[in-house]
């Protein structure tokens, strides 16, 4: 049965690459969506079975708005993928880099490639909603004085040439993608070795320290912790935490132990730690 996968961005986006890596060998159909909010809505409306959502990049950091999207929806995380991001400067066939006056791409892609463009002061970098959609717009509008920062897959899909390959500043450039669903699918407990949770804490001395001590006592390692202020509640913070689970019963005991010191404790997903892939 074909799995319908919603991605943020157009065909050829890194989200599509992540989908093919996670669902390797399975029959999938890609459903591009302009925004992450549209992606969530596509799953809610049952137009898609799964969604692929970028959550953090090794160079540019966390995509903070996506944490709030996850908190405010019933989506569950059932997997993750780490994808080595190789950025390329692409343009219409026959166009040289000296002819390019503007380059469009997602803000995170631009941030990853700024050092490359320092040697081309005549090029203006312009933010757009997506890498692949920027490539598509150049093709659709036959723009001869513009380029895009995009994947090799996007260049192939839209018939563009790669003017410069691997233009990201740091070659250890990885993005973590979450696989989301609302269809009740869960990972078997015997395969769970990672969990994502969120909870709120008041700004009191020792609040976070108590939580960390409990996790340490139960031998739970924190893979990531992200805090965000709660709007409208002065000095109160929402924490998003990724836990490495080595013993499921110890993990459950740790969650029970921290409940009295938190509010709104929720499990966003229990899943198998993701593989690292190259483009």
N, C-alpha and C positions, 0 to 999 in steps of 0.2 A: 504493500500500500504506500502510495506517495505521501511523504511528509511535507507539509507546507511550512516554509521557514520565512518569517518576517525579518528583514534586516533594515538597519538605518543606512540610507544612501542608495545609490543606483547600482545597476549591474556592474560588476567589476570592483566594487568597494572591498576594502579589507574585511568587512563583515561577511561578505559572500565567501571569501577565502576561508574565514574561520568556520563558516557553516559546512563547507566541504570537508574540512579537516575533522570536525567533530562527528559528522554523519558519514564518514568515509565508507564507501561501498553501498550506501543506502540510496534508495530512490527519493530524491528531494526536488522540490520546486521552490524557487526563490521569489519572494514577494517584497520588492523594494518599497521603503517608506521614507518620507522626507525627514521626519524627526523621530526621536526616541519615544515621544508621547504618542505619535501615530503608530509606532511599533507595538506599544502596550495595548492600544485600542484595537489593533488588528487581532491580537490574541484574545482579548476580552470578547470581541464580536464573533469569535470562532471562524474568522477568515483565515487564520493561520494556526498551526498546531504548536509551533515553537517560535521563539524570538532569540536573536543574537544581539547582545548589548555590550559595547565596550564600557569598561568600568575604571580602568587605570592604564597609564603608560609609564614605562620605566624612566622616561626622560621628562615628560610634562606633568606627571603626577596623576592624581585622582580626577575623575570627571564628576565633580560634586553634585550637579543637578540630578544625575542618574541615581544617586543614593536616595534622594527624596522620592523619585519616581518609584523605586522599589519598595520604599516604606509605605507608600500610600496606595499600593495595589495588592491584590491577592496573588500576584505572580510568585512562583517558586523557582529557585535556582536548582537545576538538576544536573549541572555540569559546567565546566569551564575549559577554555583553550588559551594557551599563551602562543601568540604568533609573532615571529620576528618580522618587523615592519621594514620593508625596503622601499624607500620613496624614490620616485623618478620624475624628471622634468619631461613632460610630453607636449607635443604640438602637432599641427597638421603636417602631412608629408610635404617635403620640399622647403620647410621653414627652418632657418638656422637660428641659433640662440641670439645672434646679433640683431635679428629682426623682432625678437620678442620684447615687448614693452611692458606687458602686464602678465602676472602669473596668479591664477586663482586656486584656492584650495581651502580645506577646513583649517580653522585656526591652529589646531594641534599639529597638523602636518606642516604648516608654515613655521611654527615654533621649532619643530624638529630640524628644519632645513635652513634656518636663517644664516648660518655661517657660510653656506655655499653661495648664497646670493650677495654676500659682501663683495665678491669679485665682479659682480655685474650691477653697478650702481644705477644703470639706466633702466633696470627692471623694478616695477612697483608691485609689491605683494598685496593682494586683495583677498580678504576672508570671504568664504562662501560656506554653504551648509554641508558640503561633502566633497571628498576627493574625486570620486568617480563621476558624480553629477557635473563637476567642473569640466572634466574631460569630455563628457557627453555634450555639454553646451558649446564647447569649441567646435566639435564635429558638426552639430546640428546647425550652428550659425555661421559656419565657415570663417571663423575668426583667424585672420592670418598674422596678427601682431600680438597674440596672446598664447600663453601656455598654461599648463596645470601641473600640480604635484599630485601624482596618482600612482596606482599599482601597475605592474606589468600587465595584469589581467585586464584592467580598464583600458590600457593602450591597445591591447589586442581586440577587445570588444568594439571599440569605437574607431578603429582604423587610424590610430595616431602613431607617430614616430617617437621613440625615446631619444631626446636630445642629450640627456645626462642621466646616468644610472647610479643608484645608490647615493643620493645626494644628502641623506640624513647626516647630521653632524656626528652622532655617536653610533657606531655600528652595532652596539649592544642595545638596540632599540626594540623593545617588546611591548605589545599591548595585550592586556588580559581581557578576554571576552567571556561573558556569562551566557549560559544557555537557559532560557526561561520558558515556563509553560504554566498553563492553568487547567490542564486536562486531567489532573489527578495522578499523573505519572510520578512515581517516587523511586529513588535508588534504594536497593535492598540494603538493610542495615549491615550486612556482612561486607558490603562494598563501600560503605561510608568511611572516608578518612579525612573529610573536611566539612566544615559547617560555617555558615554565615548567619550572624544574629545581629539584632539591634536592640538598644535599650536607652532609657533616659536616666540622667543623673543630675541631681541638684549640685550647685557649686558650693560644696561643703568640704572642709578639710578632711582628707582621707577617704573620700567617696570612691574615687577610682582605685586607690591603693587597696581597698578591701576587696574589690572585684579581682584585681590582678593577683592578690594573695590567694584567693580561693582557687583560681585557675591553676596557680603554681602548685598548690597543695594536691590538686587532683591530677597533676602531671599533664595539664593541657597547655600546649604551646600556642601562642598568638602569632599567626602568620601576618596579620595586618590589623591596625586599629586606626579608625578615622573618626574624628569628632567634628560636630557642626553645632553652632548655637541654635537653640529652639526659638524661632521667631515669636515675639510677644511674651516670652518668659525670660526675664532678665537673669543672666548668669546661670541658665540651665542649658545642658548640652545633650545632644543625641549622639550616641556612640555606635559605630558600625564596626563589628569585629569579625575577623575570619579566624577560625580555630582549627588546629590540626588534631584530628581525632584518632588516637591509637587504641583506645579501649572505649567502646560505645557506652558501657554501663558507667564508667568513670565520668564520661562526658555528660551523661544525663544527670548524674549526681552533682556535677559542678553547676549545671544550669539551675537545679533545684536550690542549691546553696546560695546562688547570687540573687535569686528572686526577691528576698526581703530587702535588698539594698538597691533595687532598681525599680523603675516603673515602665510599663509597656514593653516588657521583654518579649521579643518575637523571634522565631526562627525563620529566616528568609530562604534557607535551603540546606539540605544535607546531601552531599554528593562525593564523587571520587575526584581527587586532585587532578587537575588538568595536565595534559601533555604539552611539551614545548615543540612548536613546529616552525619550520622555515618557509618563507613564501614559495 
